[in-house]
Amino acid sequence: METKLLTVDPIKDADVVQALGSATRIEILNLLRLKGPLNVNEIATHMGLPQSTTATNLKSLERAGLIQTHTMKATKGNQKICSSIYGEILIRFDDRTNLSDDVVTVSMPIGLFTEFEVEAPCGLCSVNNVIGMLDVQEVFLDPQRMQAALLWFTRGYVEYKFPNNAKVTGRTVRKIEFSAELSSETPATNANWPSDISIWINGIKAGYWTSPGDYGDRRGMYSPAWWKLSGSQYGKLKTWTIDDRGTWIDGAMVSSQTINSLGIPDHHSIRFRIGIDEKAENPGGLNIFGKGFGDFDQDIDMTIYF
């Protein structure tokens, strides 16, 4: 079996670093790596811990995306089966002081999509108020969408056109990254609501990430005070990287699509589409958090490496 590698940026992936900052949780990860999938009772027995303590630590690991869980029928009721996702975890400190003209970053406000197709429940809001009417697809045509700091929908996609600096300068792109804060979408939120969130670049699908849920257990660090506590509060900052080897999400390979298959030199713009694939196994909706909402004060960032 192939060992999956997770590369962690200590700035962007602070939740992962926090989850790893516990000897107990690291021992649980090692146990699952050695023993394979186990239920909560088995983990508690191996660890010599109360079930409540074990469940709390497993919840932290699941939120950080370090383990995956699913429910199976047991002799009495259901049981939660846990398994490790990664065999290796690397914390990487990039030298951010040496960025030069070989790296170009463009930040795209989440309301500046050029194409969309969404299904209700859906909506948009700025840092000051809800834009238009909730659960009406046509509100995504409202000019005020340019002020959006949070958008959500159950099915469909939004697409953005980024400027293609490679086409303008005639330079060769070595690597491209897209970064955004995302979560699943369900009414009233649900931390256990998986959703397969996909991206397409110039019409080519470049892998998907399964969001664990829609988070409303606390207010997002940047979410405005007027926003209802029962609404989606924050997500996880995810980074897709496409290079000459394939497509990666936070260091884990998810697709064989390479930078050479995206046709970047052939287009004046780089079309970035994000949404729920019609064939998604977990079609759990999508929240996109922009500046002024969630835990990360950013919009959708595209970084090109020449």
C-alpha positions as CSV (number, residue, x, y, z in Angstrom):
1,M,0.0,0.0,0.0
2,E,1.3,3.5,-0.9
3,T,2.3,5.6,2.0
4,K,0.6,9.0,1.8
5,L,2.7,12.1,2.7
6,L,1.2,15.2,4.2
7,T,3.3,18.4,3.9
8,V,2.2,20.9,6.6
9,D,2.7,24.7,6.4
10,P,2.8,25.8,10.0
11,I,1.1,29.1,9.1
12,K,-1.7,27.9,6.9
13,D,-2.2,24.6,8.7
14,A,-2.2,25.8,12.3
15,D,-5.1,23.4,13.1
16,V,-2.9,20.5,12.0
17,V,0.0,21.7,14.1
18,Q,-2.3,22.1,17.1
19,A,-3.7,18.6,16.7
20,L,-0.1,17.2,16.6
21,G,0.8,19.1,19.8
22,S,-0.3,16.2,22.0
23,A,1.6,13.0,22.8
24,T,-1.7,11.2,23.2
25,R,-2.9,12.1,19.7
26,I,0.4,11.2,18.1
27,E,0.2,7.8,19.9
28,I,-3.3,7.3,18.5
29,L,-2.1,8.1,15.0
30,N,0.8,5.7,15.3
31,L,-1.6,3.0,16.7
32,L,-4.0,3.4,13.7
33,R,-1.0,3.3,11.3
34,L,0.3,0.1,12.8
35,K,-3.1,-1.7,13.5
36,G,-5.2,-0.4,10.8
37,P,-8.9,0.8,11.3
38,L,-10.2,0.5,14.9
39,N,-13.3,1.5,16.6
40,V,-13.4,3.9,19.6
41,N,-13.6,1.2,22.2
42,E,-10.6,-0.7,20.7
43,I,-8.5,2.5,20.6
44,A,-9.5,3.3,24.2
45,T,-8.4,-0.2,25.3
46,H,-5.1,-0.1,23.5
47,M,-4.4,3.4,24.9
48,G,-5.6,2.7,28.4
49,L,-7.8,5.8,28.3
50,P,-11.4,6.5,29.2
51,Q,-13.7,6.5,26.2
52,S,-14.6,10.1,26.7
53,T,-10.9,11.2,26.6
54,T,-10.4,9.0,23.5
55,A,-13.4,10.4,21.7
56,T,-12.2,14.0,22.4
57,N,-8.8,13.3,21.0
58,L,-10.2,11.6,17.9
59,K,-12.5,14.6,17.3
60,S,-9.4,16.9,17.2
61,L,-7.6,14.6,14.8
62,E,-10.7,14.3,12.5
63,R,-11.2,18.1,12.5
64,A,-7.6,18.5,11.4
65,G,-8.1,16.0,8.6
66,L,-5.5,13.5,10.0
67,I,-7.9,10.6,10.4
68,Q,-11.1,9.6,8.6
69,T,-14.1,8.0,10.3
70,H,-17.2,6.1,9.1
71,T,-20.1,4.5,11.0
72,M,-20.8,0.8,10.8
73,K,-23.5,-1.4,12.4
74,A,-22.5,-3.3,15.5
75,T,-24.1,-6.0,17.6
76,K,-25.9,-3.2,19.5
77,G,-26.5,0.0,17.5
78,N,-23.6,1.6,15.5
79,Q,-19.9,1.9,16.0
80,K,-17.5,4.5,14.7
81,I,-14.5,3.2,12.8
82,C,-11.4,5.3,12.7
83,S,-8.4,5.0,10.3
84,S,-5.2,7.0,9.7
85,I,-4.9,8.9,6.4
86,Y,-1.2,9.6,6.3
87,G,1.9,7.5,6.9
88,E,4.2,10.5,6.9
89,I,3.7,14.1,8.1
90,L,6.3,16.7,7.2
91,I,6.2,20.2,8.7
92,R,7.8,22.6,6.3
93,F,9.1,26.1,7.0
94,D,9.3,27.9,3.7
95,D,11.6,30.8,3.4
96,R,9.1,33.6,2.6
97,T,11.7,36.3,2.5
98,N,13.2,35.2,-0.9
99,L,10.1,35.6,-3.0
100,S,11.0,37.4,-6.2
101,D,9.6,38.2,-9.7
102,D,9.5,34.5,-10.2
103,V,6.5,34.3,-8.0
104,V,3.2,36.2,-8.7
105,T,0.2,36.1,-6.3
106,V,-3.2,37.4,-7.3
107,S,-6.0,37.6,-4.7
108,M,-9.6,37.2,-6.1
109,P,-12.5,38.5,-4.1
110,I,-15.0,35.7,-3.8
111,G,-17.8,37.7,-5.2
112,L,-16.0,38.4,-8.6
113,F,-17.0,35.1,-10.2
114,T,-17.7,35.3,-13.9
115,E,-19.9,32.2,-14.2
116,F,-22.1,30.2,-11.8
117,E,-24.7,27.5,-11.5
118,V,-26.0,27.0,-8.0
119,E,-28.9,25.3,-6.2
120,A,-30.6,26.4,-3.0
121,P,-30.0,26.6,-0.2
122,C,-27.7,29.3,-1.4
123,G,-26.8,32.9,-0.7
124,L,-24.3,35.7,-0.4
125,C,-23.4,38.2,2.3
126,S,-20.9,41.0,2.8
127,V,-19.3,41.9,6.1
128,N,-22.2,44.2,6.7
129,N,-25.4,42.4,5.6
130,V,-27.0,39.7,3.6
131,I,-27.0,40.5,-0.2
132,G,-30.4,40.3,-1.7
133,M,-32.7,37.4,-0.8
134,L,-31.6,34.0,0.6
135,D,-32.1,30.8,-1.4
136,V,-32.7,32.6,-4.7
137,Q,-30.2,31.7,-7.4
138,E,-30.7,35.0,-9.3
139,V,-29.1,36.9,-6.4
140,F,-25.8,35.6,-7.8
141,L,-26.4,38.1,-10.6
142,D,-26.7,41.1,-8.3
143,P,-23.9,43.6,-8.9
144,Q,-23.5,43.8,-5.1
145,R,-22.0,40.3,-5.3
146,M,-18.7,42.1,-5.7
147,Q,-18.9,42.9,-2.0
148,A,-19.4,39.3,-1.0
149,A,-17.3,37.9,1.9
150,L,-19.2,34.6,2.3
151,L,-21.1,32.6,-0.3
152,W,-22.7,29.2,-0.1
153,F,-24.7,26.7,-2.2
154,T,-25.8,23.1,-2.1
155,R,-25.0,22.0,-5.7
156,G,-23.2,23.6,-8.6
157,Y,-20.2,25.8,-9.0
158,V,-18.7,29.3,-9.2
159,E,-16.0,30.2,-11.7
160,Y,-13.3,32.9,-11.6
161,K,-11.1,34.3,-14.4
162,F,-7.6,35.1,-13.1
163,P,-5.1,37.1,-15.2
164,N,-2.7,34.9,-17.0
165,N,0.7,36.5,-16.3
166,A,2.4,33.7,-18.2
167,K,0.6,34.6,-21.4
168,V,1.5,38.3,-21.0
169,T,5.2,37.7,-20.3
170,G,5.7,34.6,-22.4
171,R,7.3,32.8,-19.4
172,T,7.0,29.1,-18.5
173,V,4.9,28.2,-15.5
174,R,6.6,25.7,-13.2
175,K,3.9,25.4,-10.6
176,I,0.5,27.0,-9.7
177,E,-1.4,27.1,-6.4
178,F,-4.9,28.0,-5.4
179,S,-5.8,28.7,-1.8
180,A,-9.2,29.3,-0.2
181,E,-11.0,28.8,3.1
182,L,-13.8,26.2,2.6
183,S,-16.4,24.1,4.4
184,S,-19.4,22.0,3.6
185,E,-22.9,23.6,3.6
186,T,-26.0,22.4,5.4
187,P,-28.8,24.3,7.2
188,A,-28.0,25.0,10.8
189,T,-24.4,23.6,10.4
190,N,-23.2,20.1,11.1
191,A,-19.6,19.2,11.9
192,N,-20.2,15.7,10.5
193,W,-21.4,16.6,7.0
194,P,-18.9,15.5,4.4
195,S,-18.7,17.2,1.0
196,D,-16.5,16.4,-2.0
197,I,-15.3,19.9,-3.1
198,S,-13.7,19.8,-6.6
199,I,-11.8,22.3,-8.7
200,W,-11.4,22.7,-12.4
201,I,-8.7,24.7,-14.2
202,N,-9.4,25.8,-17.7
203,G,-12.2,23.2,-17.7
204,I,-10.0,20.3,-16.5
205,K,-10.8,18.7,-13.2
206,A,-7.8,18.8,-10.9
207,G,-9.0,16.7,-7.9
208,Y,-11.3,17.1,-4.9
209,W,-11.1,17.5,-1.2
210,T,-13.6,16.0,1.2
211,S,-14.6,18.6,3.7
212,P,-15.5,17.0,7.0
213,G,-18.4,19.3,7.8
214,D,-20.0,22.7,8.2
215,Y,-18.7,24.4,11.3
216,G,-20.8,26.5,13.7
217,D,-19.6,25.5,17.2
218,R,-17.9,28.9,17.7
219,R,-17.7,32.2,15.9
220,G,-15.1,32.5,13.2
221,M,-12.1,34.7,14.1
222,Y,-13.1,37.3,11.5
223,S,-16.8,36.6,11.2
224,P,-18.8,39.8,12.0
225,A,-20.8,40.1,15.2
226,W,-24.1,40.5,13.4
227,W,-23.8,37.2,11.6
228,K,-26.0,34.6,13.3
229,L,-24.2,32.1,15.5
230,S,-26.3,29.3,13.9
231,G,-24.8,30.1,10.5
232,S,-21.6,28.8,9.0
233,Q,-18.7,30.4,10.9
234,Y,-15.4,29.1,9.6
235,G,-13.8,26.6,7.3
236,K,-10.4,25.0,6.6
237,L,-7.8,26.7,4.5
238,K,-6.9,24.4,1.7
239,T,-4.2,24.7,-1.0
240,W,-4.3,22.9,-4.3
241,T,-0.8,22.7,-6.0
242,I,-0.3,21.6,-9.6
243,D,3.2,21.0,-10.8
244,D,5.0,18.7,-13.3
245,R,4.3,15.6,-11.1
246,G,0.6,16.0,-10.4
247,T,-2.0,17.7,-8.3
248,W,-1.7,18.0,-4.5
249,I,-3.9,19.2,-1.7
250,D,-1.8,20.4,1.3
251,G,1.0,18.1,0.2
252,A,-1.0,14.9,-0.5
253,M,-1.3,13.8,-4.1
254,V,-4.9,13.7,-5.4
255,S,-4.7,13.7,-9.2
256,S,-2.3,12.9,-12.0
257,Q,-3.2,16.2,-13.8
258,T,0.1,18.1,-14.2
259,I,0.9,21.7,-15.0
260,N,1.5,20.7,-18.6
261,S,-2.0,19.4,-19.1
262,L,-3.8,22.6,-18.2
263,G,-3.2,24.5,-21.4
264,I,-2.0,27.6,-19.6
265,P,0.0,29.1,-22.5
266,D,-3.0,28.9,-24.7
267,H,-5.4,31.2,-22.8
268,H,-5.4,34.8,-21.9
269,S,-7.0,34.0,-18.5
270,I,-6.8,31.1,-16.1
271,R,-10.3,29.9,-15.3
272,F,-10.7,28.5,-11.8
273,R,-13.9,26.7,-11.1
274,I,-14.8,25.4,-7.7
275,G,-17.9,23.4,-6.7
276,I,-19.6,20.1,-6.3
277,D,-19.2,17.5,-9.1
278,E,-22.5,16.1,-10.4
279,K,-21.0,12.6,-9.7
280,A,-19.7,13.4,-6.2
281,E,-20.0,10.6,-3.7
282,N,-20.6,13.2,-0.9
283,P,-22.5,16.1,-2.4
284,G,-22.6,18.1,0.9
285,G,-22.6,21.7,-0.5
286,L,-19.9,24.4,-0.3
287,N,-19.2,27.5,1.8
288,I,-16.4,29.9,0.5
289,F,-15.1,32.3,3.1
290,G,-13.5,35.6,2.0
291,K,-12.0,38.6,3.7
292,G,-13.9,39.5,6.8
293,F,-15.3,36.0,7.4
294,G,-14.1,32.8,8.9
295,D,-10.7,32.1,10.5
296,F,-8.5,33.3,7.6
297,D,-8.6,36.9,6.4
298,Q,-8.2,36.2,2.7
299,D,-10.1,35.7,-0.5
300,I,-9.2,33.1,-3.2
301,D,-5.4,33.3,-3.8
302,M,-3.7,32.1,-7.0
303,T,0.1,31.9,-6.9
304,I,2.1,31.3,-10.1
305,Y,5.7,30.0,-9.9
306,F,7.8,30.7,-13.0
